[in-house]
Amino acid sequence: MVKVTVFERVQNDKIDMVRFVLDGVSLEFANAFRRVVLSEVPTMAIDEVIFLENDSPLFDEIIAHRLGLIPLTTDLKNYNLRHECSCGGVGCTLCQVELTCSIKADLDGHIVRSGDLQSTDPAVKPVNDDIIIAKLQKNSSLVFEAFARLGEGRDHAKWQPAQIGFGYTPNVSIDSSKCPDCIDQCIAARRCPEEIIDFSNKKAKMVKDYWQECTICEECARNCPMEAVSIEAKPDSYIFTIESTGAISIKEIIDRAMIVFQEKVKEFQEHLKNKELFPL
């Protein structure tokens, strides 16, 4: 039975992150979910830039690359992927948004930031207004038109909606009966980088909820002279960490990823219909 247990949630103006335990699934399923999030959950990103003036020290290509990596808030309900749009991918109001920038520096110069971009759709704008694009000297200018389009991470990393990773859920046990010579200090506890072994009562034990921070580096087991520490990974249990770029919320990322996952399963089942499977 599949079970999801959220044990950490951080959501504010600077970060949108969740950590949870996914139980009852195989390693292949967990990794497939990770790949779907990275590759097939679409977001908006700048894909084309037309420069009218560029007096900055940076080449057009460098600025265009920086613009492409600026996370943009995304409205998945009102925009289509280019290959699914009725315009055939030419570019229309249903699959792209125009952002413009027109800056002329004064005598003190000017640092062009993401907040200087003006979008034709208020729903699609930079997640953070303080991302530096270029620095202009006095009386220099930077004028361009940029076009943001809905895309997927499998085409370019700039369309990835989040950073996602997972690892095995650790199961660490300590046989304190093997530790009569560790009265003064526990070498394993001292070598643990996460400090999740408690030896305050002259008896080694794992701190409460140690599994949330344990990375299964095995430093404690390798450095325990009494071989009292045992480390295993819980079967079919994985700890996930997802941090959104801010383009879409964590909930939207997970919901969209599960929809894509289910569509892939149905597509696979359709391919199996009317097919004869021969034994090896």
C-alpha positions as a Markdown table, in Angstrom:
| # | Residue | x | y | z |
|---|---|---|---|---|
| 1 | Met | 0.0 | 0.0 | 0.0 |
| 2 | Val | 1.4 | 3.4 | -1.0 |
| 3 | Lys | 1.7 | 5.9 | 1.8 |
| 4 | Val | 2.9 | 9.5 | 1.8 |
| 5 | Thr | 4.1 | 11.1 | 5.0 |
| 6 | Val | 5.1 | 14.8 | 4.9 |
| 7 | Phe | 7.5 | 15.7 | 7.7 |
| 8 | Glu | 8.8 | 19.1 | 6.6 |
| 9 | Arg | 7.1 | 22.0 | 4.8 |
| 10 | Val | 8.7 | 25.4 | 4.2 |
| 11 | Gln | 6.8 | 28.0 | 2.3 |
| 12 | Asn | 7.5 | 31.7 | 2.3 |
| 13 | Asp | 8.6 | 34.5 | 0.0 |
| 14 | Lys | 12.0 | 33.0 | -0.6 |
| 15 | Ile | 11.5 | 29.2 | -0.6 |
| 16 | Asp | 8.8 | 26.6 | -1.4 |
| 17 | Met | 10.0 | 23.2 | -0.3 |
| 18 | Val | 8.6 | 19.9 | 1.0 |
| 19 | Arg | 10.2 | 16.7 | 2.3 |
| 20 | Phe | 8.1 | 13.6 | 2.6 |
| 21 | Val | 8.5 | 9.8 | 2.9 |
| 22 | Leu | 7.1 | 7.7 | 0.1 |
| 23 | Asp | 6.3 | 4.1 | 1.3 |
| 24 | Gly | 5.2 | 1.1 | -0.6 |
| 25 | Val | 6.8 | 1.7 | -3.9 |
| 26 | Ser | 9.7 | 0.2 | -5.8 |
| 27 | Leu | 12.9 | 2.0 | -6.6 |
| 28 | Glu | 11.9 | 2.1 | -10.3 |
| 29 | Phe | 8.6 | 3.8 | -9.4 |
| 30 | Ala | 10.4 | 6.4 | -7.2 |
| 31 | Asn | 12.9 | 7.2 | -9.9 |
| 32 | Ala | 10.2 | 7.4 | -12.6 |
| 33 | Phe | 8.3 | 10.0 | -10.5 |
| 34 | Arg | 11.5 | 12.0 | -10.1 |
| 35 | Arg | 12.2 | 12.0 | -13.9 |
| 36 | Val | 8.6 | 13.0 | -14.7 |
| 37 | Val | 8.8 | 16.0 | -12.4 |
| 38 | Leu | 12.1 | 17.1 | -14.0 |
| 39 | Ser | 11.3 | 16.4 | -17.6 |
| 40 | Glu | 7.5 | 16.6 | -18.2 |
| 41 | Val | 6.0 | 19.2 | -15.8 |
| 42 | Pro | 5.9 | 22.4 | -18.0 |
| 43 | Thr | 6.7 | 25.9 | -16.9 |
| 44 | Met | 7.2 | 29.3 | -18.7 |
| 45 | Ala | 10.7 | 30.4 | -19.6 |
| 46 | Ile | 12.2 | 32.9 | -22.0 |
| 47 | Asp | 13.0 | 31.2 | -25.3 |
| 48 | Glu | 13.7 | 34.0 | -27.7 |
| 49 | Val | 15.2 | 37.5 | -27.4 |
| 50 | Ile | 15.4 | 40.3 | -29.9 |
| 51 | Phe | 18.0 | 42.9 | -29.0 |
| 52 | Leu | 17.5 | 46.5 | -30.2 |
| 53 | Glu | 20.3 | 48.1 | -28.2 |
| 54 | Asn | 23.0 | 46.5 | -26.0 |
| 55 | Asp | 25.7 | 48.8 | -24.6 |
| 56 | Ser | 26.5 | 46.5 | -21.8 |
| 57 | Pro | 29.9 | 44.7 | -21.5 |
| 58 | Leu | 28.1 | 41.4 | -22.2 |
| 59 | Phe | 27.4 | 39.8 | -25.5 |
| 60 | Asp | 23.8 | 39.3 | -26.6 |
| 61 | Glu | 24.1 | 35.6 | -26.2 |
| 62 | Ile | 25.2 | 35.8 | -22.6 |
| 63 | Ile | 22.3 | 38.1 | -21.7 |
| 64 | Ala | 19.8 | 35.9 | -23.6 |
| 65 | His | 21.2 | 32.9 | -21.6 |
| 66 | Arg | 20.7 | 34.7 | -18.3 |
| 67 | Leu | 17.2 | 35.7 | -19.3 |
| 68 | Gly | 16.3 | 32.1 | -20.1 |
| 69 | Leu | 17.3 | 31.0 | -16.6 |
| 70 | Ile | 15.1 | 33.5 | -14.8 |
| 71 | Pro | 12.1 | 31.6 | -13.2 |
| 72 | Leu | 8.8 | 32.9 | -14.4 |
| 73 | Thr | 5.4 | 32.5 | -12.7 |
| 74 | Thr | 3.4 | 30.1 | -14.8 |
| 75 | Asp | -0.3 | 29.8 | -15.5 |
| 76 | Leu | -0.8 | 26.2 | -16.7 |
| 77 | Lys | -4.5 | 26.6 | -17.3 |
| 78 | Asn | -4.4 | 29.4 | -19.9 |
| 79 | Tyr | -1.3 | 28.4 | -21.9 |
| 80 | Asn | -0.5 | 25.5 | -24.2 |
| 81 | Leu | 2.7 | 23.8 | -25.2 |
| 82 | Arg | 3.8 | 25.0 | -28.6 |
| 83 | His | 3.3 | 21.6 | -30.3 |
| 84 | Glu | -0.2 | 21.4 | -28.8 |
| 85 | Cys | -1.2 | 25.0 | -29.7 |
| 86 | Ser | -3.7 | 25.8 | -32.5 |
| 87 | Cys | -1.2 | 28.2 | -34.0 |
| 88 | Gly | 1.1 | 25.3 | -34.8 |
| 89 | Gly | 3.9 | 26.6 | -32.7 |
| 90 | Val | 4.3 | 29.9 | -34.6 |
| 91 | Gly | 3.6 | 31.9 | -31.5 |
| 92 | Cys | 0.3 | 33.4 | -30.2 |
| 93 | Thr | -1.3 | 34.6 | -27.0 |
| 94 | Leu | -2.2 | 31.0 | -26.1 |
| 95 | Cys | 1.4 | 29.7 | -26.0 |
| 96 | Gln | 3.7 | 32.7 | -25.5 |
| 97 | Val | 4.1 | 35.9 | -23.5 |
| 98 | Glu | 6.1 | 39.0 | -24.5 |
| 99 | Leu | 8.4 | 40.7 | -21.9 |
| 100 | Thr | 10.1 | 43.9 | -22.8 |
| 101 | Cys | 13.0 | 45.9 | -21.2 |
| 102 | Ser | 14.0 | 49.4 | -22.1 |
| 103 | Ile | 16.7 | 50.9 | -19.8 |
| 104 | Lys | 18.9 | 53.9 | -20.3 |
| 105 | Ala | 21.4 | 54.5 | -17.5 |
| 106 | Asp | 22.0 | 57.9 | -15.9 |
| 107 | Leu | 25.3 | 59.3 | -14.9 |
| 108 | Asp | 25.6 | 56.8 | -12.0 |
| 109 | Gly | 25.0 | 53.8 | -14.2 |
| 110 | His | 22.3 | 51.2 | -13.7 |
| 111 | Ile | 22.1 | 47.5 | -12.7 |
| 112 | Val | 19.4 | 45.9 | -14.9 |
| 113 | Arg | 17.5 | 43.3 | -12.8 |
| 114 | Ser | 14.6 | 40.9 | -13.5 |
| 115 | Gly | 12.2 | 43.5 | -12.0 |
| 116 | Asp | 12.9 | 45.7 | -15.0 |
| 117 | Leu | 11.1 | 43.2 | -17.3 |
| 118 | Gln | 7.6 | 44.3 | -18.3 |
| 119 | Ser | 5.2 | 41.5 | -19.1 |
| 120 | Thr | 2.1 | 41.6 | -21.3 |
| 121 | Asp | 0.5 | 39.2 | -18.9 |
| 122 | Pro | 0.6 | 40.0 | -15.2 |
| 123 | Ala | 0.3 | 36.3 | -14.4 |
| 124 | Val | 3.7 | 35.6 | -16.1 |
| 125 | Lys | 6.5 | 37.6 | -14.6 |
| 126 | Pro | 9.9 | 36.9 | -12.8 |
| 127 | Val | 9.5 | 35.1 | -9.6 |
| 128 | Asn | 12.2 | 37.3 | -8.1 |
| 129 | Asp | 12.7 | 41.0 | -9.0 |
| 130 | Asp | 16.4 | 41.1 | -7.8 |
| 131 | Ile | 18.1 | 38.7 | -10.3 |
| 132 | Ile | 20.9 | 40.7 | -12.0 |
| 133 | Ile | 20.9 | 40.7 | -15.8 |
| 134 | Ala | 23.6 | 43.2 | -16.7 |
| 135 | Lys | 25.3 | 46.3 | -15.4 |
| 136 | Leu | 25.2 | 49.5 | -17.5 |
| 137 | Gln | 27.7 | 52.3 | -17.4 |
| 138 | Lys | 26.6 | 55.9 | -17.6 |
| 139 | Asn | 24.6 | 56.9 | -20.6 |
| 140 | Ser | 24.4 | 53.3 | -21.9 |
| 141 | Ser | 21.3 | 51.5 | -22.9 |
| 142 | Leu | 19.8 | 48.0 | -22.9 |
| 143 | Val | 16.6 | 47.5 | -25.0 |
| 144 | Phe | 15.2 | 44.1 | -26.0 |
| 145 | Glu | 12.0 | 42.1 | -26.5 |
| 146 | Ala | 11.8 | 38.6 | -25.1 |
| 147 | Phe | 9.3 | 35.9 | -25.7 |
| 148 | Ala | 8.5 | 33.3 | -23.0 |
| 149 | Arg | 7.0 | 30.0 | -23.9 |
| 150 | Leu | 5.6 | 27.0 | -22.1 |
| 151 | Gly | 8.1 | 24.2 | -22.3 |
| 152 | Glu | 9.4 | 21.0 | -20.6 |
| 153 | Gly | 12.6 | 20.1 | -18.9 |
| 154 | Arg | 13.4 | 17.3 | -21.3 |
| 155 | Asp | 14.0 | 20.0 | -23.9 |
| 156 | His | 16.1 | 22.4 | -21.7 |
| 157 | Ala | 16.8 | 22.6 | -18.0 |
| 158 | Lys | 15.4 | 26.2 | -17.9 |
| 159 | Trp | 11.9 | 24.6 | -18.0 |
| 160 | Gln | 12.4 | 22.4 | -15.0 |
| 161 | Pro | 9.9 | 23.4 | -12.3 |
| 162 | Ala | 11.9 | 22.2 | -9.3 |
| 163 | Gln | 14.9 | 20.5 | -7.8 |
| 164 | Ile | 14.0 | 17.0 | -6.7 |
| 165 | Gly | 16.0 | 14.2 | -5.1 |
| 166 | Phe | 15.4 | 11.2 | -3.1 |
| 167 | Gly | 17.2 | 8.6 | -1.0 |
| 168 | Tyr | 16.6 | 5.5 | 1.0 |
| 169 | Thr | 14.9 | 5.8 | 4.3 |
| 170 | Pro | 17.6 | 4.8 | 6.9 |
| 171 | Asn | 17.2 | 2.3 | 9.6 |
| 172 | Val | 20.1 | 2.6 | 12.1 |
| 173 | Ser | 20.3 | 0.5 | 15.2 |
| 174 | Ile | 22.9 | 0.4 | 18.0 |
| 175 | Asp | 23.6 | -2.6 | 20.2 |
| 176 | Ser | 24.7 | -0.9 | 23.4 |
| 177 | Ser | 25.6 | -4.2 | 25.0 |
| 178 | Lys | 28.8 | -4.1 | 22.8 |
| 179 | Cys | 29.9 | -0.8 | 24.2 |
| 180 | Pro | 31.3 | -1.4 | 27.7 |
| 181 | Asp | 34.6 | 0.3 | 26.7 |
| 182 | Cys | 32.9 | 3.5 | 25.4 |
| 183 | Ile | 32.0 | 4.9 | 28.8 |
| 184 | Asp | 33.7 | 8.2 | 28.4 |
| 185 | Gln | 32.9 | 8.9 | 24.7 |
| 186 | Cys | 31.4 | 7.3 | 21.7 |
| 187 | Ile | 33.7 | 7.4 | 18.6 |
| 188 | Ala | 30.8 | 6.6 | 16.3 |
| 189 | Ala | 28.8 | 9.5 | 17.7 |
| 190 | Arg | 31.8 | 11.8 | 17.4 |
| 191 | Arg | 32.3 | 10.9 | 13.7 |
| 192 | Cys | 28.7 | 11.3 | 12.7 |
| 193 | Pro | 28.5 | 14.5 | 10.5 |
| 194 | Glu | 24.8 | 14.9 | 11.3 |
| 195 | Glu | 25.2 | 14.5 | 15.1 |
| 196 | Ile | 22.3 | 12.1 | 15.3 |
| 197 | Ile | 23.8 | 9.7 | 17.9 |
| 198 | Asp | 23.2 | 10.7 | 21.5 |
| 199 | Phe | 25.6 | 9.5 | 24.2 |
| 200 | Ser | 24.7 | 11.9 | 26.9 |
| 201 | Asn | 23.7 | 9.2 | 29.4 |
| 202 | Lys | 26.8 | 7.1 | 28.6 |
| 203 | Lys | 24.7 | 4.9 | 26.5 |
| 204 | Ala | 24.6 | 5.3 | 22.7 |
| 205 | Lys | 21.2 | 5.7 | 21.1 |
| 206 | Met | 19.8 | 7.4 | 18.1 |
| 207 | Val | 18.1 | 10.8 | 18.6 |
| 208 | Lys | 14.4 | 11.1 | 17.9 |
| 209 | Asp | 13.5 | 11.2 | 14.2 |
| 210 | Tyr | 17.1 | 10.7 | 13.3 |
| 211 | Trp | 16.1 | 9.3 | 9.9 |
| 212 | Gln | 15.1 | 12.8 | 8.7 |
| 213 | Glu | 18.7 | 13.9 | 8.7 |
| 214 | Cys | 20.7 | 10.7 | 8.3 |
| 215 | Thr | 22.3 | 10.4 | 4.8 |
| 216 | Ile | 23.5 | 6.8 | 5.3 |
| 217 | Cys | 27.1 | 7.9 | 4.9 |
| 218 | Glu | 28.0 | 4.9 | 7.2 |
| 219 | Glu | 30.7 | 7.0 | 9.0 |
| 220 | Cys | 29.3 | 5.8 | 12.4 |
| 221 | Ala | 29.5 | 2.1 | 11.4 |
| 222 | Arg | 33.0 | 2.4 | 9.9 |
| 223 | Asn | 34.4 | 4.2 | 13.0 |
| 224 | Cys | 32.8 | 2.1 | 15.7 |
| 225 | Pro | 35.5 | -0.1 | 17.1 |
| 226 | Met | 33.0 | -2.4 | 18.8 |
| 227 | Glu | 31.0 | -2.9 | 15.6 |
| 228 | Ala | 27.8 | -2.0 | 17.5 |
| 229 | Val | 26.2 | 0.1 | 14.8 |
| 230 | Ser | 24.1 | -1.5 | 12.1 |
| 231 | Ile | 22.8 | 0.5 | 9.1 |
| 232 | Glu | 20.2 | -0.7 | 6.7 |
| 233 | Ala | 17.8 | 0.9 | 4.2 |
| 234 | Lys | 14.1 | 0.3 | 4.8 |
| 235 | Pro | 12.7 | -1.7 | 1.9 |
| 236 | Asp | 10.4 | 0.2 | -0.5 |
| 237 | Ser | 10.7 | 3.4 | 1.5 |
| 238 | Tyr | 12.2 | 6.7 | 0.2 |
| 239 | Ile | 12.7 | 10.2 | 1.4 |
| 240 | Phe | 11.9 | 12.9 | -1.2 |
| 241 | Thr | 12.9 | 16.5 | -1.2 |
| 242 | Ile | 11.2 | 18.9 | -3.7 |
| 243 | Glu | 12.1 | 22.6 | -3.9 |
| 244 | Ser | 10.1 | 24.6 | -6.4 |
| 245 | Thr | 11.7 | 27.4 | -8.5 |
| 246 | Gly | 8.6 | 29.4 | -7.8 |
| 247 | Ala | 7.2 | 29.1 | -11.3 |
| 248 | Ile | 4.4 | 26.8 | -10.0 |
| 249 | Ser | 3.6 | 25.6 | -6.5 |
| 250 | Ile | 4.6 | 22.2 | -5.1 |
| 251 | Lys | 1.0 | 21.1 | -5.2 |
| 252 | Glu | 0.8 | 21.9 | -8.9 |
| 253 | Ile | 4.1 | 20.1 | -9.6 |
| 254 | Ile | 2.9 | 16.9 | -7.9 |
| 255 | Asp | -0.6 | 17.0 | -9.3 |
| 256 | Arg | 0.7 | 17.5 | -12.9 |
| 257 | Ala | 3.4 | 14.9 | -12.5 |
| 258 | Met | 0.9 | 12.3 | -11.4 |
| 259 | Ile | -1.4 | 13.1 | -14.3 |
| 260 | Val | 1.5 | 12.7 | -16.7 |
| 261 | Phe | 2.5 | 9.4 | -15.0 |
| 262 | Gln | -1.0 | 8.0 | -15.3 |
| 263 | Glu | -1.2 | 9.0 | -19.0 |
| 264 | Lys | 2.1 | 7.1 | -19.6 |
| 265 | Val | 0.7 | 4.0 | -17.9 |
| 266 | Lys | -2.5 | 4.2 | -20.0 |
| 267 | Glu | -0.4 | 4.7 | -23.2 |
| 268 | Phe | 1.7 | 1.6 | -22.3 |
| 269 | Gln | -1.5 | -0.4 | -21.7 |
| 270 | Glu | -2.8 | 0.6 | -25.1 |
| 271 | His | 0.4 | -0.5 | -26.8 |
| 272 | Leu | 0.0 | -3.9 | -25.2 |
| 273 | Lys | -3.5 | -4.4 | -26.5 |
| 274 | Asn | -3.8 | -6.8 | -29.4 |
| 275 | Lys | -0.1 | -7.7 | -29.0 |
| 276 | Glu | 1.0 | -11.3 | -28.6 |
| 277 | Leu | 3.5 | -11.8 | -25.9 |
| 278 | Phe | 5.8 | -14.7 | -26.5 |
| 279 | Pro | 7.6 | -16.5 | -23.7 |
| 280 | Leu | 11.4 | -16.3 | -23.7 |
